[in-house]
């Protein structure tokens, strides 16, 4: 902090708020802490009785908080993301479209490990709507050493750490397995749940086939809809009982299995695979039919946006993968699936 003449203060950063009083009209902060003094400010400051000012000592190696926030914003802002103006060293980011919010968590962690920088985001790989707030960036002090921003840029490696990917999957085929449903002994209550869950992503169920528990029949049903929908969902027969043939039928249909099983409750017996053309196929455990939030809800934003999932994506679900079964479900605004 340094005291200088007001007439010499152009381009310098104020250390504290400066109050202006106009009797009968106004009393308040005319210039805020962190304000960069301009030529036009000088007459106003002098009229306020400010012959001298306390300013931060700036040099070529220092950045004002707003300039630093701009750099952090550039590191964060990827596709389909809008931003606010810089204010008091902070910039906020918003979704420009419905879709899945993707986030490079490793880079975020490393950038936030740099002293005096911060990026706060919503949970990554979750569904967002147009206008949703995604993140806020700022630096802690009013002025900061440029080297710290260079560190953040090096970590980002010229690639934005967050994007919003619009939903691209439009149609789904549902294969209902189980002799009890196939022969009409019980009502199919699973498919209506799936239809409702898919609506939020703009996905329509265009094909629905019921089949018994025979592995060849399930395989045939899957193969018959491969070219008729953007993704395939198989319901029922996902446990390890000898007569539960859905996982085997999915494998027999030619799908490359990413995972059969996930560290998530409810939803441990979930299966995800992909065909050679990138089309996803899922085996849904029975919990999807009755639980408000399951593994299906966690993966659907990515699947609906065409983001291919890997085995490691499921491994990460272990932390936060236990639904607490609250009386009133507030998913996705809860730790489930963190």
LINVEN-V484690 format. One record per pair of residues at least 4 apart in sequence whose C-alpha atoms are under 6 Angstrom apart, sorted by sequence separation. I is the first residue (numbers start at 1). J is the second residue. D is the distance in Angstrom with one decimal. If there is no record, write none. Layout:
i=<I:I>
j=<J:J>
d=<D:D>
This chain:
i=<22:46:58:73:86:179:181:199:251:264:274:275:287:293:300:303:317:21:45:46:86:180:181:198:263:274:302:21:112:180:238:262:274:20:84:181:237:261:273:274:20:84:237:238:261:273:19:83:237:261:272:19:20:83:260:272:18:19:82:260:271:18:82:122:259:271:18:81:121:259:270:323:17:81:121:258:270:17:81:120:258:270:320:321:17:80:120:257:269:320:321:16:119:256:320:15:119:255:256:320:14:118:255:14:66:69:118:255:317:13:14:103:13:102:117:13:66:101:102:116:12:65:101:116:11:12:100:101:11:100:10:100:267:10:99:100:182:266:267:10:99:182:98:182:215:219:98:218:98:171:173:97:170:171:172:175:177:179:96:171:173:174:175:176:177:178:179:215:219:95:173:175:177:178:95:177:94:95:94:15:94:15:93:94:14:93:111:13:93:13:92:92:6:91:6:91:5:6:90:238:4:90:231:233:4:89:231:232:233:234:235:3:231:3:2:2:258:1:1:263:173:104:172:264:265:103:171:172:174:264:103:171:172:173:174:175:176:177:102:172:174:102:169:101:101:100:99:100:99:99:98:99:69:65:65:64:63:63:62:78:62:77:61:62:76:78:79:80:61:75:76:78:79:76:190:34:169:167:168:167:166:127:100>
j=<26:50:62:77:90:183:185:203:255:268:278:279:291:297:304:307:321:26:50:51:91:185:186:203:268:279:307:27:118:186:244:268:280:27:91:188:244:268:280:281:28:92:245:246:269:281:28:92:246:270:281:29:30:93:270:282:29:30:93:271:282:30:94:134:271:283:31:94:134:272:283:336:31:95:135:272:284:32:96:135:273:285:335:336:33:96:136:273:285:336:337:33:136:273:337:33:137:273:274:338:33:137:274:34:86:89:138:275:337:34:35:124:35:124:139:36:89:124:125:139:36:89:125:140:36:37:125:126:37:126:37:127:294:38:127:128:210:294:295:39:128:211:128:212:245:249:129:249:130:203:205:130:203:204:205:208:210:212:130:205:207:208:209:210:211:212:213:249:253:130:208:210:212:213:131:213:131:132:132:54:133:55:133:134:55:134:152:55:135:56:135:136:51:136:52:137:52:53:137:285:52:138:279:281:53:138:280:281:282:283:284:53:281:54:54:55:311:55:56:318:229:161:229:321:322:161:229:230:232:322:162:230:231:232:233:234:235:236:162:232:234:163:230:163:164:164:164:165:165:166:166:167:138:142:143:143:143:144:144:160:145:160:145:146:160:162:163:164:146:160:161:163:164:162:289:142:304:304:305:305:305:301:301>
d=<5.0:5.1:6.0:5.8:5.4:5.8:5.9:5.5:5.4:5.3:5.5:5.3:5.6:5.9:5.7:5.8:5.2:5.7:5.4:5.9:4.9:5.1:5.4:5.2:5.9:5.4:5.0:4.4:5.3:5.9:6.0:4.8:4.5:5.7:5.6:6.0:4.2:5.2:5.8:5.9:5.7:5.3:6.0:5.9:4.7:5.3:5.2:5.6:5.3:5.2:5.9:4.2:5.4:4.4:5.9:4.6:5.5:5.4:5.7:4.3:5.4:5.9:5.2:5.6:5.6:4.7:5.2:5.6:5.7:5.6:5.8:5.5:5.7:4.9:4.1:5.6:5.4:4.4:5.3:5.4:5.1:5.7:5.7:5.6:4.6:5.0:5.4:4.1:5.7:5.0:4.9:4.1:5.9:5.2:5.0:5.4:4.6:5.6:5.2:4.8:5.4:6.0:5.2:5.1:5.8:5.7:5.7:4.6:5.7:5.4:5.5:5.2:5.6:5.5:4.6:4.6:4.3:5.8:4.8:5.7:5.4:4.6:5.0:5.0:5.7:5.7:5.8:5.6:5.3:5.5:4.9:4.6:5.6:5.0:5.8:5.9:5.6:5.2:5.1:5.9:5.6:5.5:5.6:5.6:5.3:4.7:4.2:5.9:5.0:5.2:5.7:4.2:4.6:4.8:4.7:5.9:6.0:4.2:5.0:5.7:4.4:4.8:5.0:4.7:5.0:4.8:5.8:5.3:5.6:5.1:5.8:6.0:5.6:5.0:5.1:6.0:5.6:5.4:5.5:5.8:4.5:5.1:6.0:5.2:4.6:5.5:5.4:5.3:5.2:5.5:5.8:4.3:5.4:5.7:4.8:5.4:4.4:5.7:5.5:5.5:5.5:4.5:5.8:5.8:5.6:5.3:5.2:4.6:4.9:4.8:5.1:5.5:5.8:4.4:5.4:5.4:5.8:5.6:4.7:4.8:5.7:5.1:5.1:4.4:5.1:5.7:5.1:5.7:6.0:5.9:4.5:5.2:4.9:4.8:4.8:4.7:5.2:5.4:5.4:5.7:5.9:5.3:5.9:5.9:4.6:5.5:5.9:5.4:5.3:4.1:5.9:5.2:5.0:5.0:5.4:4.6:5.3:5.3:5.4:5.0:4.6:5.7:5.8:5.5:5.0:5.5:4.9:5.4:5.6:5.1:5.0:4.7:6.0:5.6:5.2:5.8:5.1:5.2:5.1:4.0:5.7:5.3:5.4>
